[in-house]
Amino acid sequence: MNQRKQFLKGFFFTFFLLGCVTLFAQIKLNDKIPVDPKVKIGKLANGLTYYIRENKKPEQKVELRLVVNTGSIMEDDDQQGLAHMAEHMAFNGTKNFKKNEIVSFLQSIGVGFGNDLNAYTSFDETVYMLPIPVDKPENLEKGFQVLEDWAHNVSYLTEDIEGERNIILEESRLGKGADDRMNRQLFPYIFAGSKYANRLPIGLDSIIKSFKPDAIRRFYKEWYRPDLMAVIVVGDVDPAKAEAMIKKHFSGLVNPANARERTYAQVPPYKTNEGKVVTDKEATNYIISLAYSAFPSVEATTVGEYKMILLRIFLPLFSIIVLAN
């Protein structure tokens, strides 16, 4: 019975691959991959990019996102952990929403903090996610105001900064454990010669405890700027209305004079073969892994390039299925 199931899997997978080959045979491999015509893409004069996609299901709901092309990799040595803390500070008060007013407003319209409303910081990006019920027209306008305030109007009051330190430290404490301790030993080897080795988004507890408030204000001023931002609007909304709101709320953002260059950290190839054994008394399993030299990921722009990506993904799986048979 198991052999029959494996045979059927292999048969249908082969059929799928043949279908892909037939499809690609009908398309010129040099053709550019088209953008979904239902996605409206634009750019403001200040460099901010926006993407709008009308989607009527679920009804009366719109998802807003602010994507900032910066993360822990852009921190200075005295700012390790402050890209992540800057994300937290967006909920501590802005020009138009005093402390806790953003969360209170969103909860009043049915948006749960943490479940619906959320944000994250990674090495290279910071993303704010804001779902808005639009059964009342004024909700959307206010949602865009929240997004705008996050982009350039966060208050950064000293008392709020001081109050957030312990929250970040507690989040850091909760993340500590065997995996974290072992990763902190491995990353300097895996990312040797790269800023990725010492720029974990959670940062350093020593800096979180002692940094001067102007250090996080400096990060926000230098990296939260329109030429590094994108606004995404998806949901039950007229695209023309969404575009008008984006222009209203974000056209006035100004890039700083003598803006710092947004650089991208590289991971150099390994020079030698090396082995590393890492142990921890609280580790619960054994893992063996191989790390090869990293290489730049190139986004597919043509049908032919996308075809090669599909082949790299599916052919190993196809081989496994055939061997299983």
C-alpha positions as CSV (number, residue, x, y, z in Angstrom):
1,M,0.0,0.0,0.0
2,N,2.8,2.4,0.9
3,Q,4.6,1.6,-2.4
4,R,1.4,2.4,-4.3
5,K,1.1,5.8,-2.5
6,Q,4.7,6.6,-3.2
7,F,4.2,5.6,-6.9
8,L,1.1,7.9,-7.1
9,K,3.0,10.8,-5.5
10,G,5.8,10.3,-8.0
11,F,3.3,10.1,-10.9
12,F,1.4,13.2,-10.0
13,F,4.6,15.1,-9.3
14,T,6.0,14.1,-12.7
15,F,2.7,15.2,-14.3
16,F,3.0,18.5,-12.5
17,L,6.6,19.1,-13.8
18,L,5.5,18.2,-17.3
19,G,2.7,20.7,-17.0
20,C,5.2,23.4,-15.9
21,V,7.5,22.5,-18.9
22,T,4.5,22.8,-21.3
23,L,3.6,26.1,-19.8
24,F,7.1,27.5,-20.1
25,A,7.2,26.2,-23.7
26,Q,4.4,28.6,-24.6
27,I,6.2,31.6,-23.1
28,K,9.3,33.3,-24.2
29,L,11.9,32.8,-21.5
30,N,13.3,36.3,-22.0
31,D,9.9,37.9,-21.3
32,K,9.9,40.0,-18.1
33,I,7.8,38.7,-15.3
34,P,4.7,40.9,-15.3
35,V,3.4,42.8,-12.3
36,D,-0.1,42.0,-11.2
37,P,-2.2,44.6,-13.1
38,K,-4.4,45.0,-10.1
39,V,-1.5,46.2,-8.0
40,K,-1.0,50.0,-8.2
41,I,2.6,51.0,-7.6
42,G,3.7,54.6,-7.3
43,K,6.5,56.8,-5.8
44,L,6.2,60.2,-4.2
45,A,8.7,63.0,-5.0
46,N,10.4,62.3,-1.6
47,G,11.2,58.7,-2.6
48,L,8.5,56.9,-0.6
49,T,7.1,54.0,-2.6
50,Y,3.5,52.7,-2.3
51,Y,1.6,49.6,-3.3
52,I,-2.2,49.4,-3.4
53,R,-4.3,46.3,-4.1
54,E,-8.0,46.3,-3.8
55,N,-9.3,43.1,-2.3
56,K,-13.0,43.0,-1.3
57,K,-12.8,39.9,0.8
58,P,-13.0,40.1,3.7
59,E,-15.4,42.9,3.5
60,Q,-14.9,46.2,5.2
61,K,-11.3,45.5,6.2
62,V,-8.1,47.1,5.1
63,E,-4.5,46.2,6.0
64,L,-2.0,49.0,6.2
65,R,1.7,48.4,6.5
66,L,4.6,50.8,6.9
67,V,7.9,49.1,5.8
68,V,11.1,50.8,6.7
69,N,14.2,49.7,4.9
70,T,16.4,49.7,8.0
71,G,17.1,47.3,10.9
72,S,19.7,46.3,13.3
73,I,22.4,46.1,10.6
74,M,22.3,50.0,10.4
75,E,23.0,50.5,14.1
76,D,26.1,52.3,15.3
77,D,28.2,50.6,17.9
78,D,26.5,52.5,20.7
79,Q,23.0,51.7,19.3
80,Q,22.9,47.9,19.4
81,G,19.3,46.9,20.1
82,L,17.9,50.4,19.4
83,A,16.4,49.6,16.0
84,H,14.2,47.1,17.9
85,M,13.5,49.6,20.7
86,A,12.6,52.3,18.1
87,E,9.8,49.9,16.9
88,H,8.6,49.7,20.5
89,M,8.7,53.5,20.9
90,A,6.2,53.9,18.1
91,F,3.5,52.7,20.5
92,N,4.6,55.1,23.3
93,G,3.2,58.3,21.9
94,T,3.4,60.4,18.8
95,K,2.5,64.0,17.8
96,N,-1.2,63.2,17.3
97,F,-1.6,60.3,19.7
98,K,-0.4,60.7,23.3
99,K,0.9,57.7,25.3
100,N,-1.4,54.7,25.0
101,E,-3.9,56.6,22.7
102,I,-3.0,54.6,19.6
103,V,-3.6,51.3,21.4
104,S,-6.8,52.6,23.0
105,F,-8.2,53.9,19.6
106,L,-7.4,50.6,17.9
107,Q,-8.9,48.5,20.6
108,S,-12.1,50.7,20.4
109,I,-12.6,49.7,16.8
110,G,-11.9,46.0,17.4
111,V,-8.2,45.7,16.7
112,G,-6.3,43.6,19.2
113,F,-2.8,44.6,20.3
114,G,-0.4,41.8,19.5
115,N,-3.0,39.6,17.7
116,D,-3.9,42.1,14.9
117,L,-1.8,45.2,15.5
118,N,1.9,44.3,15.5
119,A,5.4,45.1,14.3
120,Y,8.8,43.4,14.0
121,T,12.4,44.4,13.5
122,S,14.9,42.2,11.7
123,F,18.5,42.7,10.5
124,D,17.5,44.7,7.5
125,E,13.9,45.9,7.8
126,T,11.3,47.1,10.3
127,V,7.6,46.5,9.5
128,Y,4.5,47.9,11.1
129,M,1.2,46.1,10.5
130,L,-2.1,47.9,11.0
131,P,-5.5,46.2,10.2
132,I,-8.4,48.6,10.1
133,P,-12.1,47.8,10.0
134,V,-13.6,50.3,7.6
135,D,-17.3,50.0,8.5
136,K,-16.9,53.6,9.6
137,P,-15.2,55.8,7.0
138,E,-13.3,57.8,9.7
139,N,-11.4,54.7,10.8
140,L,-9.4,54.6,7.6
141,E,-8.4,58.3,7.8
142,K,-7.3,57.8,11.4
143,G,-5.4,54.7,10.5
144,F,-3.4,56.6,7.9
145,Q,-2.7,59.2,10.6
146,V,-1.3,56.5,12.9
147,L,0.9,55.3,10.0
148,E,2.1,58.8,9.2
149,D,2.9,59.4,12.9
150,W,5.0,56.2,13.1
151,A,6.9,57.4,10.0
152,H,8.1,60.8,11.4
153,N,6.2,61.9,14.5
154,V,7.1,59.5,17.3
155,S,7.6,61.6,20.5
156,Y,10.7,60.0,22.0
157,L,10.1,61.6,25.4
158,T,12.9,60.9,27.9
159,E,10.5,59.4,30.4
160,D,9.0,57.0,27.8
161,I,12.5,55.9,26.7
162,E,13.5,55.2,30.3
163,G,10.3,53.3,30.9
164,E,10.8,51.1,27.9
165,R,14.3,49.9,28.9
166,N,13.0,47.3,31.3
167,I,10.4,46.0,28.8
168,I,13.2,45.4,26.2
169,L,15.4,43.8,28.9
170,E,12.5,41.5,29.9
171,E,12.0,40.5,26.2
172,S,15.7,39.8,26.0
173,R,15.6,37.7,29.2
174,L,12.6,35.6,27.8
175,G,14.6,34.8,24.7
176,K,17.6,33.5,26.6
177,G,18.1,29.8,26.7
178,A,20.1,27.0,25.3
179,D,19.4,27.9,21.6
180,D,20.2,31.6,22.2
181,R,23.5,30.8,24.0
182,M,24.6,28.4,21.3
183,N,23.6,30.7,18.5
184,R,25.7,33.5,20.0
185,Q,28.7,31.1,19.8
186,L,27.9,30.0,16.2
187,F,27.0,33.3,14.6
188,P,30.6,34.7,14.7
189,Y,31.7,31.6,12.7
190,I,28.7,31.4,10.3
191,F,28.8,35.2,9.6
192,A,32.5,35.7,10.0
193,G,33.7,39.0,8.6
194,S,30.1,40.4,8.4
195,K,28.1,42.8,10.6
196,Y,25.5,40.0,10.8
197,A,27.7,38.4,13.4
198,N,27.3,41.1,16.0
199,R,24.0,42.9,15.2
200,L,21.3,40.6,16.5
201,P,18.1,42.7,16.5
202,I,17.6,42.1,20.3
203,G,20.9,43.9,20.8
204,L,23.1,44.0,24.0
205,D,21.6,44.2,27.4
206,S,24.5,46.4,28.5
207,I,23.6,49.1,25.9
208,I,19.9,48.9,26.6
209,K,20.6,49.6,30.3
210,S,23.0,52.5,29.7
211,F,22.5,54.3,26.3
212,K,21.8,58.0,26.3
213,P,18.3,58.9,25.0
214,D,19.8,60.9,22.1
215,A,21.3,57.7,20.7
216,I,17.8,56.3,19.9
217,R,16.6,59.7,18.7
218,R,19.6,59.8,16.3
219,F,18.7,56.4,14.9
220,Y,15.1,57.4,14.3
221,K,16.1,60.7,12.7
222,E,18.7,59.2,10.4
223,W,16.9,56.0,9.2
224,Y,13.2,56.7,9.4
225,R,13.0,58.7,6.2
226,P,10.7,58.6,3.1
227,D,13.3,57.4,0.6
228,L,13.7,54.2,2.8
229,M,10.0,53.7,3.3
230,A,7.1,51.9,1.5
231,V,3.4,52.1,2.4
232,I,1.3,49.0,1.5
233,V,-2.5,49.1,1.4
234,V,-4.5,46.0,0.7
235,G,-8.2,45.4,1.2
236,D,-11.7,46.6,0.7
237,V,-10.8,50.1,-0.4
238,D,-11.1,52.2,-3.6
239,P,-7.5,52.4,-4.9
240,A,-7.9,56.0,-5.9
241,K,-9.0,56.9,-2.4
242,A,-6.1,55.0,-0.9
243,E,-3.7,56.8,-3.2
244,A,-5.1,60.2,-2.3
245,M,-4.7,59.4,1.4
246,I,-1.1,58.3,0.9
247,K,-0.3,61.5,-0.9
248,K,-2.0,63.5,1.8
249,H,-0.2,61.9,4.7
250,F,3.2,61.2,3.3
251,S,4.0,63.8,0.6
252,G,5.1,66.2,3.4
253,L,7.8,63.9,4.8
254,V,11.3,65.3,4.1
255,N,14.6,63.4,3.8
256,P,17.4,64.7,6.1
257,A,20.1,66.9,4.7
258,N,23.3,64.9,4.0
259,A,21.5,61.7,4.5
260,R,23.7,58.7,5.5
261,E,24.0,56.0,2.9
262,R,21.9,52.9,3.4
263,T,24.6,50.2,3.0
264,Y,24.1,46.4,2.8
265,A,26.1,44.0,4.9
266,Q,28.0,41.4,2.9
267,V,28.9,37.9,4.1
268,P,32.4,37.0,2.7
269,P,33.0,33.5,1.4
270,Y,34.8,31.1,3.8
271,K,38.5,30.9,3.4
272,T,39.0,27.5,5.1
273,N,37.0,24.5,6.1
274,E,36.2,24.6,9.7
275,G,34.3,22.6,12.3
276,K,32.6,23.9,15.4
277,V,31.2,21.9,18.3
278,V,28.8,23.9,20.6
279,T,27.2,22.4,23.7
280,D,24.9,23.6,26.4
281,K,23.8,21.8,29.5
282,E,20.1,22.7,28.8
283,A,20.2,21.6,25.1
284,T,17.6,18.9,24.5
285,N,18.7,17.4,21.1
286,Y,21.6,16.9,18.7
287,I,21.9,18.8,15.4
288,I,24.5,18.5,12.7
289,S,24.5,21.2,10.1
290,L,26.6,22.3,7.1
291,A,27.1,25.9,6.2
292,Y,28.4,26.8,2.8
293,S,29.7,30.2,1.7
294,A,26.8,32.6,1.1
295,F,26.2,34.2,-2.3
296,P,24.0,37.2,-3.2
297,S,20.4,36.3,-3.9
298,V,19.3,37.7,-7.2
299,E,15.6,38.2,-7.7
300,A,14.2,36.7,-10.9
301,T,13.1,39.3,-13.4
302,T,12.5,37.1,-16.5
303,V,10.4,34.0,-17.0
304,G,13.6,32.0,-17.7
305,E,15.1,33.0,-14.4
306,Y,11.9,32.1,-12.6
307,K,12.0,28.7,-14.3
308,M,15.5,28.0,-13.0
309,I,14.3,28.8,-9.4
310,L,11.4,26.3,-9.8
311,L,13.8,23.7,-11.0
312,R,16.2,24.2,-8.1
313,I,13.2,23.9,-5.7
314,F,11.4,20.9,-7.2
315,L,14.0,18.7,-8.8
316,P,15.6,17.6,-5.5
317,L,12.2,16.8,-4.2
318,F,11.3,14.8,-7.3
319,S,14.6,12.8,-6.9
320,I,13.6,12.0,-3.3
321,I,10.2,10.7,-4.4
322,V,11.7,8.6,-7.2
323,L,14.3,7.1,-4.8
324,A,11.5,6.4,-2.3
325,N,9.7,4.4,-5.0
